[in-house]
Amino acid sequence: MRTKIPCSGEKKNGIRTMGSQQRRAASEAATTTSLRFWTRSTT
C-alpha cells in the first residue's frame, strides 16, 4: 500500500490530490462497511 504524504508542494495540486484521496477513502470505507455487514449477516 502506497501512501503519499503531502509536503510543501501540496498546495500546488492539493485539490486534485484531495479529491483522489477522498474518493479512495470513500470507496475503501464503503467496501469495508459492506464487507463487515455481509460478514455479520452471514455469520
Rosetta blueprint (number, residue, H / E / L):
1 M L
2 R L
3 T L
4 K L
5 I L
6 P L
7 C L
8 S H
9 G H
10 E H
11 K L
12 K L
13 N L
14 G H
15 I H
16 R H
17 T H
18 M H
19 G H
20 S H
21 Q H
22 Q H
23 R H
24 R H
25 A H
26 A H
27 S H
28 E H
29 A H
30 A H
31 T H
32 T H
33 T H
34 S H
35 L H
36 R H
37 F H
38 W H
39 T H
40 R H
41 S H
42 T H
43 T L
